[in-house]
Amino acid sequence: MTTNTYVNTDKFIAGMTMKDEAELEHNNMALHACENPNHIVENRKKLATFLQCELSDFVCANQTHSDHFHRVTLENKGQGARQMDTAIADTDALYTYEPNLVLCSFTADCVPVIFYNETQNLIGVIHSGWQGTVKEVTLKLFEHLIQVEQCKPSDFHVQIGAALSQEKFEVDEDVYVKFKSLGYAEDFMYHNKDTDKYHIDNQLTVRRQCELAGISAEQIMIDQTCTFINQNGFSYRENKKSGRHLAFITRKSD
């Protein structure tokens, strides 16, 4: 099973599963985009073994490209792990203070954001496709964590996972205008006169949202793997029947 492991300490493990032709459905992790749900459950079980936990420890959301987030408690344990209809509804970001839960986010070009706060024993995942970025889901969640949950921006460590590169993320003017209206994405876009298309760097736009919440650039890492170009990437833009990566994080109990 191919995985990009971003964090692996005594306390936290975080990463992102990648496409792997040796696995069922090439290591697809998404029940909402698969040929056989049993294959997905088997792939997730392998990930659970890698994480030294059970599949019942996973918590998944039904992602809708929203700006909605959910504080995960032990009552949510296992939601969406084996079947879609138990997933947390209409939610694109999860966070928790609970140990031994695996927070999951699914992407195939969209930007996965994985974060932890060692001081507060807090972990989280965010799914930010271009619609989520325009809705500022990442900024809104970090503002909530700072203002409501009383977290300090300086305590966050953020990993932006593999996603569609600026070269491959080409859009028409309607999407460009939405990014431009944010007021801070201009540096992350360019216009190709030959194709009359705009190219947007969604990863850097999301990083700027983290910075606007007060998180310094030194605390933000970016995986520059392009899900379209790289052979280990699932790309919805390349193939509408694409599988999905699973971005994950868990905190081990003391």
PAZAPA-4460 file (N, C-alpha, C; in steps of 0.05 Angstrom, whole numbers, plus 32768, in hexadecimal, padded with zeros to 4 digits):
% residues 254
    n_x    n_y    n_z   ca_x   ca_y   ca_z    c_x    c_y    c_z   seq   type   mol
   8011   7FE8   8000   8000   8000   8000   8012   8019   8000     1      M     A
   800E   802A   7FEC   801F   8042   7FE9   8013   8059   7FF9     2      T     A
   8023   8065   800A   801A   807B   801B   8030   8090   801D     3      T     A
   8028   80A9   801B   803A   80BF   8022   8036   80C5   803F     4      N     A
   804A   80BF   804F   8048   80C4   806C   8055   80DF   8072     5      T     A
   8045   80F0   807D   804E   810C   8082   8058   810F   809F     6      Y     A
   804B   8102   80B2   8053   8104   80CE   8052   80E8   80DA     7      V     A
   8067   80E1   80E8   8067   80C7   80F6   8078   80CA   810F     8      N     A
   806B   80D2   8125   8079   80D5   813E   806C   80C3   8153     9      T     A
   8076   80C5   816C   806B   80B5   8181   804D   80BC   8186    10      D     A
   8045   80D4   817D   802A   80DE   8184   8018   80DF   816C    11      K     A
   8022   80E6   8155   8011   80EB   813D   801B   80DB   8125    12      F     A
   8008   80D1   8115   800F   80C7   80FB   7FFB   80D2   80E7    13      I     A
   8006   80DD   80D1   7FF5   80EA   80BD   8001   80E5   80A2    14      A     A
   7FF0   80E3   808E   7FF9   80DE   8073   7FE2   80DD   805F    15      G     A
   7FE8   80D1   8048   7FD5   80D0   8032   7FDA   80B7   8022    16      M     A
   7FC5   80A7   801F   7FC9   808F   800E   7FCB   8098   7FF1    17      T     A
   7FDA   8089   7FE1   7FDF   808F   7FC5   7FD5   8078   7FB4    18      M     A
   7FD3   807E   7F9A   7FCB   8069   7F87   7FE0   8053   7F86    19      K     A
   7FD7   803A   7F85   7FE9   8023   7F85   7FDD   800D   7F75    20      D     A
   7FE8   8008   7F5E   7FDD   7FF4   7F4B   7FDC   7FD8   7F55    21      E     A
   7FEC   7FD3   7F6A   7FEC   7FB8   7F76   7FD5   7FB3   7F88    22      A     A
   7FC6   7FC8   7F8F   7FB0   7FC5   7FA2   7F95   7FC4   7F94    23      E     A
   7F80   7FBC   7FA2   7F65   7FBC   7F97   7F5D   7FD8   7F8E    24      L     A
   7F52   7FDA   7F76   7F4A   7FF3   7F6A   7F61   8009   7F6D    25      E     A
   7F79   7FFF   7F6B   7F91   8010   7F6C   7F93   8020   7F86    26      H     A
   7F89   8014   7F9C   7F8A   8020   7FB6   7F77   8037   7FBA    27      N     A
   7F61   8036   7FAB   7F4B   8049   7FAE   7F40   8047   7FCB    28      N     A
   7F3B   805E   7FD8   7F31   805E   7FF3   7F15   8068   7FF6    29      M     A
   7F07   806E   7FE0   7EED   807C   7FE2   7ED6   806A   7FDB    30      A     A
   7EC3   8068   7FEE   7EAA   8059   7FEA   7E98   8067   7FD6    31      L     A
   7E9A   8081   7FD3   7E88   8090   7FC1   7E92   8090   7FA4    32      H     A
   7EAA   8084   7F9F   7EB4   8084   7F84   7EC4   806A   7F80    33      A     A
   7EB5   8054   7F7F   7EC3   803A   7F7D   7EB3   8026   7F6C    34      C     A
   7EC0   8010   7F65   7EB3   7FFB   7F57   7EA6   7FE7   7F6A    35      E     A
   7EB3   7FE2   7F80   7EA9   7FCE   7F93   7EAF   7FD8   7FB0    36      N     A
   7E9B   7FDE   7FC0   7EA0   7FE8   7FDB   7EB1   7FD6   7FEC    37      P     A
   7EAF   7FBC   7FE7   7EBF   7FA9   7FF6   7EDD   7FAD   7FF2    38      N     A
   7EE4   7FB5   7FD9   7F00   7FBB   7FD4   7F0A   7FD2   7FE5    39      H     A
   7EF9   7FE6   7FE7   7F01   7FFE   7FF6   7F04   7FF7   8014    40      I     A
   7EF2   7FE7   801E   7EF4   7FDF   803A   7F0F   7FD0   803F    41      V     A
   7F16   7FBE   802C   7F2F   7FB0   802E   7F47   7FC3   802E    42      E     A
   7F46   7FD6   801C   7F5D   7FEA   801A   7F5F   7FFA   8034    43      N     A
   7F48   8001   803F   7F48   8010   8058   7F52   7FFF   8070    44      R     A
   7F4B   7FE5   806F   7F55   7FD3   8084   7F74   7FD2   8083    45      K     A
   7F7F   7FD2   806B   7F9C   7FD2   8068   7FA8   7FEB   8074    46      K     A
   7F9B   8002   806F   7FA4   801B   807B   7FA2   8019   809A    47      L     A
   7F8D   800E   80A4   7F89   800B   80C1   7FA0   7FFA   80CD    48      A     A
   7FA8   7FE5   80BF   7FBE   7FD4   80C8   7FD8   7FE4   80C8    49      T     A
   7FDC   7FF4   80B3   7FF4   8005   80B2   7FF4   8019   80CA    50      F     A
   7FDD   8023   80D1   7FDB   8036   80E7   7FD8   8029   8103    51      L     A
   7FD9   800E   8103   7FD6   7FFE   811B   7FBD   8005   812B    52      Q     A
   7FA7   8005   811C   7F8D   800A   8128   7F78   7FF9   811A    53      C     A
   7F5F   7FFE   811F   7F49   7FF0   8113   7F3A   8002   80FF    54      E     A
   7F2D   7FF6   80EB   7F1D   8006   80D9   7F07   8015   80E8    55      L     A
   7EFE   800A   80FD   7EE9   8017   810D   7EF2   8031   811B    56      S     A
   7F0C   8036   811A   7F17   804F   8125   7F16   8066   8111    57      D     A
   7F10   8060   80F8   7F0F   8074   80E3   7EF5   8085   80E7    58      F     A
   7EF8   809F   80E0   7EE1   80B1   80DF   7EE2   80BF   80C4    59      V     A
   7ECC   80BD   80B4   7ECA   80C8   8099   7EB2   80DA   8097    60      C     A
   7EB4   80ED   8085   7E9E   80FF   8080   7E93   80FB   8063    61      A     A
   7E7B   8103   805F   7E6F   8104   8044   7E76   8120   803A    62      N     A
   7E8B   8122   802A   7E95   813C   8021   7E84   8148   800B    63      Q     A
   7E7E   8162   800D   7E6C   816F   7FFA   7E77   818A   7FEF    64      T     A
   7E92   818E   7FF2   7E9F   81A7   7FE9   7E92   81BE   7FF8    65      H     A
   7E8D   81BA   8012   7E81   81CF   8023   7E97   81DD   8034    66      S     A
   7E8E   81EF   8045   7EA0   81FB   8059   7E99   81F2   8075    67      D     A
   7E8C   81DA   8077   7E82   81D0   8090   7E98   81BF   809D    68      H     A
   7E9B   81C2   80B7   7EAE   81B2   80C6   7EA0   81A5   80DE    69      F     A
   7EAC   8190   80E9   7E9F   8181   80FF   7EB4   8179   8114    70      H     A
   7EAD   817E   812D   7EBE   8175   8143   7EB7   8158   8149    71      R     A
   7ECA   8146   8144   7EC6   812A   8147   7EC9   8121   8164    72      V     A
   7EB6   8112   816E   7EB8   8106   8189   7EB8   80E8   8186    73      T     A
   7EBA   80DA   819D   7EBA   80BD   819C   7EA0   80B2   8191    74      L     A
   7E8B   80C1   8193   7E71   80B8   8188   7E73   80B5   8169    75      E     A
   7E85   80C3   815D   7E88   80C1   813F   7E9A   80AB   8136    76      N     A
   7EA6   809C   8149   7EB9   8087   8142   7EAC   8073   812F    77      K     A
   7EBA   806E   8119   7EB1   805B   8105   7E9E   8065   80F0    78      G     A
   7E96   807E   80F3   7E83   8089   80DF   7E8F   808A   80C3    79      Q     A
   7E82   807F   80B0   7E8B   807F   8094   7EA2   806C   808E    80      G     A
   7EAB   805D   80A2   7EC2   804B   809E   7EBC   8034   808C    81      A     A
   7EA5   8029   808E   7E9D   8011   807E   7E87   8016   806A    82      R     A
   7E77   802B   806F   7E62   8031   805C   7E5C   804F   805C    83      Q     A
   7E54   8059   8045   7E51   8076   8040   7E3B   8082   8051    84      M     A
   7E25   8073   8055   7E0E   807F   8062   7E11   8085   807F    85      D     A
   7E27   807C   808B   7E2D   8083   80A7   7E41   809A   80AA    86      T     A
   7E4B   80A4   8094   7E5F   80B9   8095   7E52   80D3   80A0    87      A     A
   7E63   80E4   80AB   7E59   80FE   80B5   7E50   810E   809E    88      I     A
   7E37   8118   809F   7E2A   8124   8087   7E34   8140   8081    89      A     A
   7E36   8146   8067   7E3A   8161   805D   7E51   8170   806B    90      D     A
   7E68   8164   806C   7E7F   816E   807B   7E99   816B   806C    91      T     A
   7EAA   817F   806C   7EC3   817D   805E   7EDC   8181   806F    92      D     A
   7ED8   8183   8089   7EEF   8186   809B   7EE7   8179   80B6    93      A     A
   7EFB   816B   80C1   7EF6   815D   80DB   7F0D   8165   80EE    94      L     A
   7F07   8167   8108   7F1C   816A   811B   7F14   815C   8135    95      Y     A
   7F28   8154   8145   7F21   8146   815E   7F38   814A   8172    96      T     A
   7F30   8147   818C   7F42   8146   81A2   7F47   8129   81AB    97      Y     A
   7F37   8117   819F   7F37   80FB   81A8   7F50   80EC   819D    98      E     A
   7F5D   80DC   81AD   7F72   80CB   81A3   7F67   80B2   8195    99      P     A
   7F77   80A5   8184   7F72   808B   8178   7F5A   808B   8165   100      N     A
   7F53   80A3   815B   7F40   80A4   8145   7F50   80AC   812C   101      L     A
   7F48   80A2   8115   7F55   80A9   80FC   7F42   80BB   80EC   102      V     A
   7F49   80D4   80E9   7F39   80E7   80DA   7F41   80E4   80BD   103      L     A
   7F2C   80E3   80AB   7F31   80DC   808F   7F26   80F2   807D   104      C     A
   7F34   80F7   8067   7F2B   8109   8052   7F32   80FD   8037   105      S     A
   7F20   8100   8024   7F23   80F3   800A   7F27   8107   7FF3   106      F     A
   7F3B   8103   7FE2   7F41   8116   7FCD   7F4B   8108   7FB4   107      T     A
   7F47   8115   7F9D   7F52   810D   7F83   7F56   8127   7F73   108      A     A
   7F69   8137   7F7B   7F70   8152   7F70   7F6B   8168   7F85   109      D     A
   7F56   8165   7F95   7F50   8179   7FAA   7F67   817A   7FBE   110      C     A
   7F68   818F   7FCD   7F7E   8193   7FE1   7F76   8187   7FFC   111      V     A
   7F86   8173   8005   7F81   8169   8020   7F93   8179   8034   112      P     A
   7F88   8181   804A   7F97   818F   805F   7F96   817E   8078   113      V     A
   7FAD   8178   8083   7FAF   8167   809B   7FBE   8178   80B0   114      I     A
   7FB4   8178   80C8   7FC1   8189   80DC   7FC0   817C   80F8   115      F     A
   7FD3   8185   8109   7FD2   817D   8125   7FDC   8194   8136   116      Y     A
   7FD4   8193   814F   7FDC   81A7   8164   7FE3   8197   817C   117      N     A
   7FFD   8194   8181   8007   8183   8197   8000   818E   81B2   118      E     A
   7FFF   81A8   81B4   7FF8   81B5   81CE   7FDC   81AF   81D7   119      T     A
   7FCA   81AF   81C4   7FAD   81AA   81CA   7FA5   818D   81C4   120      Q     A
   7FB7   817C   81BB   7FB0   8160   81B3   7F9A   8160   819F   121      N     A
   7F9C   8171   818B   7F87   8175   8177   7F92   816C   815C   122      L     A
   7F81   815E   814C   7F88   8157   8131   7F70   815D   811F   123      I     A
   7F76   815F   8104   7F60   8165   80F2   7F67   8160   80D5   124      G     A
   7F53   815E   80C4   7F56   815B   80A7   7F42   816D   8099   125      V     A
   7F4A   8178   8082   7F38   8189   8073   7F39   8180   8056   126      I     A
   7F22   8180   8048   7F20   817C   802C   7F1A   8196   801E   127      H     A
   7F2D   81A0   800E   7F29   81BA   8002   7F2E   81B8   7FE4   128      S     A
   7F18   81B1   7FD5   7F19   81B4   7FB8   7F16   81D2   7FB2   129      G     A
   7F15   81D9   7F99   7F14   81F6   7F93   7EFB   8203   7F9F   130      W     A
   7EE5   81F4   7FA0   7ECD   8200   7FAC   7ED0   8204   7FCA   131      Q     A
   7EDD   81F1   7FD8   7EE2   81F4   7FF4   7EF6   820B   7FF9   132      G     A
   7F09   820E   7FE7   7F1D   8224   7FEA   7F0F   823F   7FE7   133      T     A
   7EFE   8241   7FD3   7EEF   825A   7FCF   7EDD   8260   7FE7   134      V     A
   7ED2   824B   7FF3   7EC1   824E   800B   7ED2   8252   8025   135      K     A
   7EEC   824F   8022   7EFF   8254   8038   7EFC   8240   804F   136      E     A
   7EF7   8227   8048   7EF3   8213   805D   7F0B   8211   8070   137      V     A
   7F24   8213   8065   7F3C   8211   8076   7F3E   8229   8089   138      T     A
   7F3B   8241   807E   7F3C   8259   808E   7F27   8258   80A4   139      L     A
   7F0F   8251   809D   7EF9   8251   80B0   7EFD   823D   80C7   140      K     A
   7F08   8225   80C0   7F0D   8212   80D5   7F23   821C   80E8   141      L     A
   7F39   8226   80DD   7F4E   822F   80EF   7F45   8247   80FF   142      F     A
   7F35   8259   80F4   7F2B   826F   8104   7F19   8265   811B   143      E     A
   7F0A   8250   8116   7EF9   8243   812A   7F0B   8237   8140   144      H     A
   7F20   8229   8138   7F31   821C   814C   7F40   8231   815D   145      L     A
   7F47   8247   8151   7F55   825C   815F   7F42   826C   8171   146      I     A
   7F2B   8273   8167   7F19   8285   8176   7F07   8275   8189   147      Q     A
   7EFD   825F   8181   7EEA   8250   8191   7EF8   823A   81A2   148      V     A
   7F0A   822C   8196   7F18   8217   81A5   7F31   8221   81B3   149      E     A
   7F37   823B   81B0   7F4C   8248   81BF   7F68   823D   81B9   150      Q     A
   7F6C   8234   81A0   7F86   822B   8197   7F98   8243   818F   151      C     A
   7FB2   823F   8192   7FC5   8253   8189   7FCE   824C   816C   152      K     A
   7FCE   8260   815A   7FD8   825A   813F   7FF4   824E   813F   153      P     A
   8005   8256   8152   8021   824D   8152   8023   822F   8159   154      S     A
   800D   8223   8163   800F   8207   816B   8006   81F3   8155   155      D     A
   7FFE   81FE   813E   7FF5   81EC   8128   800C   81E4   8116   156      F     A
   800B   81CB   810E   801C   81C1   80F9   800A   81B7   80E2   157      H     A
   800E   81C1   80CA   7FFC   81BD   80B4   800A   81AF   809D   158      V     A
   7FFE   819A   8092   8008   818D   807A   7FF3   818F   8064   159      Q     A
   7FFB   819B   804E   7FEA   819C   8037   7FF2   8184   8025   160      I     A
   7FE0   8173   801F   7FE6   815A   8011   7FE7   815D   7FF3   161      G     A
   7FED   8147   7FE5   7FEF   8147   7FC8   7FD4   814F   7FBC   162      A     A
   7FD6   815F   7FA6   7FBE   8169   7F99   7FC4   8170   7F7C   163      A     A
   7FB0   817A   7F6E   7FB4   8183   7F52   7FC7   819B   7F51   164      L     A
   7FDB   819A   7F40   7FEE   81B0   7F3E   7FE2   81C8   7F2F   165      S     A
   7FEF   81DF   7F32   7FE5   81F7   7F24   7FE6   81F2   7F05   166      Q     A
   7FFB   81E5   7EFC   7FFD   81DF   7EDF   7FE4   81D0   7ED5   167      E     A
   7FDA   81BE   7EE4   7FC4   81AD   7EDB   7FA8   81B7   7EE4   168      K     A
   7FA8   81CB   7EF7   7F8E   81D5   7F00   7F87   81EE   7EEF   169      F     A
   7F7B   81E9   7ED8   7F73   81FF   7EC6   7F55   8202   7EC7   170      E     A
   7F4D   821B   7EC8   7F30   8222   7ECC   7F28   8238   7EB9   171      V     A
   7F0E   823C   7EB7   7F03   8252   7EA7   7F01   826B   7EBA   172      D     A
   7EF9   8281   7EAE   7EF9   829A   7EBC   7EE6   829A   7ED4   173      E     A
   7ED0   828A   7ED3   7EBE   828B   7EEA   7ECB   8282   7F04   174      D     A
   7EDC   826D   7F02   7EEA   8263   7F1A   7F00   8277   7F22   175      V     A
   7F0E   8282   7F0E   7F22   8296   7F13   7F17   82AD   7F23   176      Y     A
   7F00   82B7   7F1B   7EF3   82CE   7F28   7EED   82C7   7F46   177      V     A
   7EE5   82AF   7F4B   7EDF   82A7   7F67   7EF8   82A7   7F78   178      K     A
   7F0E   829E   7F6D   7F27   829F   7F7B   7F31   82BC   7F7F   179      F     A
   7F2E   82CB   7F6A   7F37   82E7   7F6B   7F28   82F7   7F80   180      K     A
   7F0E   82F0   7F83   7EFD   82FE   7F97   7F06   82F9   7FB4   181      S     A
   7F16   82E4   7FB8   7F20   82DF   7FD3   7F32   82F6   7FDC   182      L     A
   7F40   8303   7FC9   7F50   831A   7FD0   7F6D   8314   7FD7   183      G     A
   7F74   82F9   7FD7   7F90   82F2   7FDE   7F9B   82DB   7FCC   184      Y     A
   7F8C   82D4   7FB7   7F94   82BD   7FA7   7FA2   82C6   7F8C   185      A     A
   7FA4   82DF   7F87   7FAE   82E9   7F6E   7FCA   82DF   7F68   186      E     A
   7FDB   82DC   7F7C   7FF6   82D3   7F78   7FF7   82B5   7F70   187      D     A
   7FE1   82A7   7F73   7FE1   828B   7F6E   7FD2   8283   7F55   188      F     A
   7FCF   8296   7F43   7FC1   8291   7F2A   7FCF   829F   7F13   189      M     A
   7FCD   8292   7EFB   7FD6   829F   7EE3   7FC4   8298   7ECC   190      Y     A
   7FC5   82A9   7EB7   7FB4   82A5   7E9F   7FC5   829B   7E88   191      H     A
   7FBB   8286   7E7B   7FC9   827C   7E63   7FBA   8287   7E4B   192      N     A
   7FC7   8299   7E3D   7FBA   82A7   7E26   7FB4   8293   7E0F   193      K     A
   7FC5   827F   7E0C   7FC1   826C   7DF6   7FA8   825C   7DF9   194      D     A
   7FA1   8255   7E12   7F89   8244   7E16   7F72   8254   7E22   195      T     A
   7F78   826E   7E2A   7F65   827F   7E38   7F5A   8271   7E51   196      D     A
   7F6C   8263   7E5E   7F65   8256   7E77   7F76   8262   7E8E   197      K     A
   7F6B   8261   7EA6   7F79   826A   7EBE   7F84   8252   7ECD   198      Y     A
   7F9B   8254   7ED8   7FA8   823F   7EE8   7FAA   8248   7F05   199      H     A
   7FA0   8237   7F17   7F9F   823E   7F33   7FAF   822B   7F44   200      I     A
   7FBE   8235   7F57   7FCC   8224   7F6A   7FBA   8222   7F83   201      D     A
   7FAB   820D   7F85   7F98   820A   7F9C   7FA7   8205   7FB6   202      N     A
   7FBE   81F7   7FB4   7FCE   81F1   7FCC   7FD8   820B   7FD9   203      Q     A
   7FE3   821D   7FC8   7FEE   8236   7FD3   7FD7   8249   7FDD   204      L     A
   7FC0   8247   7FD1   7FA9   8257   7FDA   7FA1   824D   7FF6   205      T     A
   7FA0   8233   7FF9   7F99   8227   8013   7FAF   822F   8028   206      V     A
   7FC8   822E   8020   7FDD   8236   8032   7FD9   8253   803B   207      R     A
   7FD2   8264   8029   7FCD   8280   8030   7FB6   8282   8045   208      R     A
   7FA2   8271   8041   7F8C   8271   8055   7F95   8269   8071   209      Q     A
   7FA7   8256   8072   7FB3   824E   808C   7FC2   8266   8098   210      C     A
   7FD1   8274   8086   7FE1   828B   808F   7FCE   82A2   8099   211      E     A
   7FB8   82A6   808B   7FA5   82BB   8093   7F99   82B5   80AE   212      L     A
   7F98   829B   80B6   7F8E   8293   80D0   7FA3   8298   80E6   213      A     A
   7FBC   829E   80DD   7FD1   82A3   80F0   7FE7   828E   80F1   214      G     A
   7FE5   827A   80E1   7FF9   8264   80E1   8010   826C   80CF   215      I     A
   8028   826B   80D9   803F   8274   80CA   8047   8260   80B4   216      S     A
   8053   826A   809F   805B   8259   8088   806D   8242   8091   217      A     A
   807E   8247   80A6   8090   8232   80AF   8082   821A   80BA   218      E     A
   8069   821E   80C2   8059   8208   80CE   8048   81F9   80B9   219      Q     A
   804C   8200   809F   803B   81F4   808A   804D   81E6   8076   220      I     A
   8048   81CD   8072   8057   81BD   805E   8044   81B7   8047   221      M     A
   8050   81B5   802F   8040   81AF   8017   804C   8197   8008   222      I     A
   803C   8183   8002   8044   816D   7FF1   803F   8176   7FD4   223      D     A
   8054   8179   7FC4   8051   8184   7FA9   804B   816F   7F94   224      Q     A
   8045   8157   7F9D   803D   8142   7F8A   8023   814A   7F7C   225      T     A
   8023   814A   7F61   800B   8151   7F52   7FFB   8137   7F4D   226      C     A
   7FE3   8137   7F56   7FD2   811F   7F53   7FCC   8118   7F36   227      T     A
   7FCE   812B   7F24   7FC9   8126   7F07   7FE3   811B   7EFA   228      F     A
   7FF9   8127   7F00   8012   8120   7EF2   801F   8107   7EFE   229      I     A
   801E   8104   7F18   802C   80EE   7F25   801D   80D4   7F21   230      N     A
   802C   80BF   7F1C   801F   80A5   7F17   8011   8099   7F2F   231      Q     A
   8018   80A4   7F47   800C   809A   7F60   7FF4   80AC   7F68   232      N     A
   7FEB   80BD   7F56   7FD5   80CF   7F5D   7FBB   80C7   7F51   233      G     A
   7FA6   80CA   7F60   7F8A   80C8   7F55   7F82   80E4   7F4D   234      F     A
   7F79   80E6   7F34   7F71   8101   7F29   7F55   80FF   7F1D   235      S     A
   7F43   810D   7F29   7F27   810F   7F1F   7F28   811E   7F04   236      Y     A
   7F39   8132   7F02   7F3B   8142   7EE9   7F45   8130   7ED2   237      R     A
   7F56   811E   7ED8   7F60   810C   7EC3   7F4C   80F6   7EBD   238      E     A
   7F3E   80EC   7ED1   7F2C   80D6   7ECE   7F14   80D9   7EE1   239      N     A
   7EFD   80DE   7ED6   7EE5   80E3   7EE7   7EDE   80CB   7EF8   240      K     A
   7EE8   80B3   7EF1   7EE3   809B   7F01   7EFA   8095   7F14   241      K     A
   7F0A   80A9   7F19   7F22   80A5   7F2A   7F1B   809C   7F46   242      S     A
   7F2D   808E   7F52   7F2B   8087   7F6F   7F33   80A0   7F80   243      G     A
   7F36   809B   7F99   7F3C   80B2   7FAB   7F53   80AA   7FBE   244      R     A
   7F63   80BE   7FC4   7F76   80BC   7FDA   7F68   80BF   7FF5   245      H     A
   7F75   80B6   800A   7F6A   80BA   8025   7F80   80C9   8035   246      L     A
   7F7B   80E1   803D   7F8D   80F0   804F   7F84   80EA   806B   247      A     A
   7F97   80E4   807C   7F90   80DA   8097   7FA3   80E6   80AC   248      F     A
   7F98   80E7   80C5   7FA8   80ED   80DC   7F9C   80E0   80F4   249      I     A
   7FAD   80D7   8106   7FA4   80CC   811F   7FB8   80D4   8135   250      T     A
   7FAD   80D7   814D   7FBE   80DC   8165   7FBE   80C4   8177   251      R     A
   7FD5   80BB   817E   7FD7   80A3   818F   7FD2   80AB   81AC   252      K     A
   7FC5   809A   81BB   7FC0   80A1   81D7   7FDA   80A0   81E7   253      S     A
   7FDC   80AF   81FC   7FF4   80B0   820C   7FF9   8096   821A   254      D     A
***
